[in-house]
Amino acid sequence: MLAALAAGLGLDYALGDPSNKYHPVAWLGRLIGFFVPRLKARSAGAERAKGIAFAVLLVTLAGVAVHLAAVASYQLAGVVALAIFSTIILKITVAVRGMESHARAITACLEGGDLPGARQNLSLIVRRRTDDLGEQHILSATIECVSESTVDGIAGPVFYYSLLGPAGAVAYRAINTLDSMVGYRDDYYRNIGWMSARLDTAANYVPARITAFLMVLSARILGADWKNSLQVLQRDHGKTFSPNAGYPMAAVAGALRIRLEKIGHYELGEGQELATIEKCRTAVSIMKLTTLLFVLFFSVPAMSLLYLAGWWRLLLGVP
């Protein structure tokens, strides 16, 4: 299981994400999109009930299906088959290379003076409007996305893989995808996305906090301002609407000595220095080093202790 974790992360970084046409997470997104209009109802109560049932059912079915496939691979073909299956699952549920590629596309446009191109590339990874953003706000939004995605796209699936195997990673990805598609507060989504948003908040509670403190450690290793990172983390983590997103974003804002701002919503950090393309690259380095530290300081000890406790044998039905 540990070998599969390392292989899955390595494979993701080496190959990146396939196009949406071939990506299982994109297929899941299309499935959710198909059902969303069918969750609407005449009353708020009925919409919420349908939204709750859909979210719970989708996450449960995704997790159970992958768990049964993992058990079958082990029972029928042995530990090597399980390792290969787990590697593939990790590959499709984490996004280290994908996030780095998005950030590079944005900074490449900025370096070339192509502000519309930078806005267009940014619109692919954020929910906010980007067509009127200047360079500072584009860089801010990119760094915010890199830091938050360290939890959503890496630490979250790795955390649940470390505790529940491949099924945990897939169940987490289903929750995260649901939240990204229906977890809004507007009139259309408020009720049908109520459960999805709360599942995402609960699922990210622990990974977000572990990740933030490992980002402080990463800042120290990389020579960024780790003391300021810790200070801003402690002071500003509660300024975002999400109870989890503020943790990694505040840690990175402090480490880079910049202000991360979503206009009309929040400001994190003090802005001792301006956001720059180089600082965006440093944020990506923090993301990658934090991933390594998360595996070393959380996954390896947790999975080893669970092994000694007999958890993996129980989970996989080994006599």
Order of alpha helices (4+ residues) and beta strands (2+ residues): alpha-alpha-alpha-alpha-alpha-alpha-alpha-alpha-alpha-alpha-alpha-alpha-beta-beta-alpha-alpha-alpha
